[in-house]
Amino acid sequence: MGVTRGPKYPGLEDGLVFSFDPKNRDCWNGGLTNVNNSVKGTSGSMSGLGATGVDGAITSEGYVHWDGTDSYATMEDTNTSLGLVGTNQMSVMFWATSDDSTVVEWSAPMGATNNNAYSDGWGFYVRDAYDKINFFVEQYGTNVVICNDAFPTDGTWFNVCGVYDGTLGSDNLKIYANGVQQTSTDNYTGNITQDGSNGVFLGRTSGYPGYYWDGKSGPCMIWNRPLSSSEVLTNYNRLKGRFGL
């Protein structure tokens, strides 16, 4: 059984192994580690996000603000503790905004991979050529799906969900934006191999320390099973009002 960080995200609970909602103090208190005092934000210092004296990473409005330069956080939970390693099924969803009017190539809102080659684990990242969110499993260059539309860079909230089901013969890797499926591929059916020595990162992926997210993070969650299209839409609809959508 994986670790669920505090109260569950107000979405589907079947297979939910991790949830983080910055609006709920009981959910994040002690659940993140402050790395090199680099978690920053805009609303003054707060305690509970790992070390005390963190510079406003979680605001009173209930989000984490990343500066795009050196701020990030890591969950104590890993792919191993979440029960994902050695399996070929998972789903991961997050809410975010971007403050980047010019897209920073490889900037990443969330991920869990051990090496700089992005060739294990999973994660999200942005390519400069696309201005679009990418979701990969095990290998960023081949086992990847890309949103059809560029994400908003004006501070508008958006929701992204990546789904992997290696048991399917086709369309086993999918990405959704605001509850709507964007693209799919069938390039990979193997297991998640990331061994868990790094945790789940917010504000960048864990594999490389240079690609930081410039914007905000809301709730994020991980399931140990593939969500259906209707389930992805259900989760989106349950929180879209909170973000003005």
C-alpha positions in Angstrom: 0.0 0.0 0.0 1.4 3.4 -1.0 1.6 6.4 1.2 -1.2 9.0 1.1 -0.1 12.4 2.3 -2.7 13.5 4.8 -6.4 13.9 3.9 -7.3 12.6 0.4 -7.7 14.9 -2.5 -11.4 15.4 -3.2 -11.4 13.2 -6.3 -11.7 9.5 -7.0 -10.1 7.4 -4.2 -9.9 4.0 -5.9 -6.1 3.4 -6.4 -5.1 6.8 -5.0 -1.7 6.4 -3.5 -0.6 10.0 -3.1 -2.4 13.3 -2.7 -1.1 16.8 -2.0 -3.4 19.8 -1.6 -1.7 23.1 -0.5 -5.0 24.5 0.5 -5.3 21.9 3.3 -2.6 22.4 6.0 -3.2 18.9 7.4 -2.4 17.5 4.0 1.0 19.1 3.5 2.3 19.7 7.1 5.5 17.7 7.3 4.9 16.1 3.9 7.5 18.1 1.9 11.2 18.6 2.5 12.7 22.1 2.1 15.8 21.6 -0.2 18.7 24.0 0.4 16.3 26.7 1.7 15.3 27.2 -1.9 11.5 27.0 -1.6 10.3 30.5 -2.2 7.0 32.3 -2.7 5.3 35.7 -2.3 3.4 35.8 1.0 6.1 35.8 3.7 7.6 33.0 5.7 5.7 29.9 6.7 6.4 26.8 8.7 5.4 23.2 8.0 6.8 22.9 4.4 9.8 20.9 5.8 12.2 23.3 7.6 10.7 26.4 9.3 11.2 29.8 7.9 10.4 28.9 4.3 9.9 32.0 2.3 6.2 31.9 1.6 6.0 28.8 -0.6 2.4 28.1 0.4 0.2 31.1 0.3 -3.0 31.8 2.2 -4.9 31.3 -1.1 -3.8 27.7 -1.1 -1.1 27.2 -3.7 2.7 26.9 -4.0 4.5 29.6 -5.9 7.7 28.6 -7.7 10.1 31.3 -8.9 11.5 29.5 -12.0 15.0 29.9 -10.8 15.9 27.7 -7.8 12.7 26.9 -5.9 11.3 23.4 -5.7 10.3 20.8 -3.1 10.5 17.1 -2.9 8.0 14.6 -1.5 9.3 12.0 1.0 7.3 9.5 -1.0 9.0 7.7 -3.9 7.9 5.5 -6.8 9.0 2.6 -4.7 7.0 3.5 -1.6 4.0 4.4 -3.8 4.1 0.8 -5.2 4.7 2.0 -8.8 8.2 0.4 -9.5 7.8 -2.9 -11.3 4.3 -2.1 -12.5 3.1 -0.8 -15.8 0.1 1.2 -14.7 -0.3 4.7 -13.2 -2.1 8.0 -13.5 -0.8 11.4 -12.3 -2.7 14.7 -12.3 -1.8 18.3 -11.3 -3.2 21.8 -11.3 -0.8 24.7 -12.1 -0.3 28.1 -13.7 2.6 29.4 -15.7 4.1 32.9 -15.3 6.5 32.3 -18.3 5.5 34.5 -21.2 8.5 33.0 -22.9 8.6 29.3 -22.5 11.7 27.9 -20.8 12.7 24.7 -22.5 12.5 21.6 -20.3 10.8 23.5 -17.5 9.0 20.9 -15.4 6.1 21.2 -12.9 6.4 17.7 -11.5 8.2 14.3 -11.9 10.0 11.4 -10.4 13.1 10.2 -12.2 16.6 9.3 -10.9 18.9 10.4 -13.7 19.7 13.3 -15.9 18.8 11.4 -19.1 15.1 11.2 -18.1 15.2 7.5 -18.9 13.5 6.1 -15.9 10.5 6.9 -13.8 8.0 9.5 -15.2 7.5 13.2 -15.4 6.1 16.3 -17.2 8.1 18.9 -19.1 7.8 21.6 -21.6 9.6 21.8 -25.0 10.4 25.2 -26.4 9.5 24.1 -29.9 6.0 23.2 -28.8 5.1 25.5 -25.8 3.2 22.4 -24.7 3.2 20.0 -21.7 4.7 16.6 -22.4 4.2 13.5 -20.2 6.7 10.6 -20.4 7.2 7.2 -18.8 10.7 5.7 -18.7 12.1 7.6 -21.7 11.4 11.2 -22.4 12.2 11.2 -26.1 10.2 8.1 -27.3 7.6 7.2 -24.6 6.0 10.6 -24.5 2.7 12.2 -25.3 2.2 15.9 -26.0 -0.8 18.3 -25.4 -2.3 19.6 -28.6 -2.7 23.1 -27.4 -0.1 25.4 -25.8 -0.7 25.9 -22.1 -1.7 29.5 -21.0 1.1 31.8 -19.9 -1.1 34.5 -18.5 -1.5 33.0 -15.0 -4.7 31.1 -15.9 -5.0 27.8 -14.0 -4.9 24.6 -16.1 -5.2 20.9 -15.2 -3.1 18.1 -16.8 -3.4 14.3 -16.3 -1.0 11.7 -17.6 -2.3 8.1 -17.8 -0.2 4.9 -18.5 -1.6 1.4 -19.0 1.0 -0.9 -20.4 -1.5 -3.8 -20.5 -3.2 -2.2 -23.6 -2.1 -3.1 -27.1 -2.5 0.5 -28.2 -3.1 4.0 -26.9 -1.5 3.0 -23.6 0.1 6.4 -22.8 -2.3 9.4 -22.8 -2.3 13.0 -21.8 -5.4 15.1 -20.9 -5.8 18.9 -20.5 -8.7 20.3 -18.5 -10.4 16.9 -18.7 -10.1 16.4 -22.4 -7.8 13.8 -24.0 -5.1 15.3 -26.2 -2.9 12.6 -27.7 -1.9 9.0 -27.1 0.9 6.6 -28.1 1.7 2.9 -27.8 5.5 3.1 -27.9 6.1 1.5 -24.5 4.5 -1.3 -22.5 7.2 -2.1 -19.9 7.4 -1.4 -16.2 8.4 1.7 -14.3 12.0 1.1 -13.2 12.9 4.2 -11.1 14.3 2.7 -7.9 13.1 5.3 -5.5 16.3 6.9 -4.4 14.7 10.3 -5.3 11.3 11.4 -4.3 8.5 12.9 -6.2 9.4 16.5 -7.0 7.3 19.6 -7.4 8.6 22.7 -9.2 11.0 20.7 -11.3 11.6 17.0 -12.1 14.0 15.1 -9.8 16.3 14.0 -12.6 18.0 17.3 -13.3 18.4 20.3 -11.1 18.3 23.0 -13.7 14.8 23.1 -15.2 12.5 24.9 -12.8 8.8 25.8 -13.1 7.9 29.5 -13.1 4.3 29.7 -11.7 2.0 28.1 -9.2 1.1 24.5 -8.1 -2.3 23.5 -6.8 -3.4 19.9 -5.9 -1.5 17.0 -7.3 -2.3 13.3 -7.0 -1.0 9.9 -8.1 -3.0 6.7 -8.7 -1.6 3.2 -9.1 -4.0 2.4 -11.9 -5.0 4.0 -15.2 -7.9 6.4 -15.0 -10.6 6.2 -17.6 -11.5 9.2 -19.7 -14.7 9.7 -17.7 -12.7 9.5 -14.4 -10.2 12.1 -15.6 -13.1 14.4 -16.4 -14.8 13.7 -13.1 -11.7 14.8 -11.2 -11.3 17.9 -13.3 -14.9 18.9 -12.7 -14.7 18.5 -8.9 -12.1 21.3 -8.6 -12.5 23.5 -11.7 -14.7 26.0 -9.9 -12.0 26.5 -7.3 -9.7 27.8 -10.0 -12.3 29.9 -11.9 -12.8 27.4 -14.8 
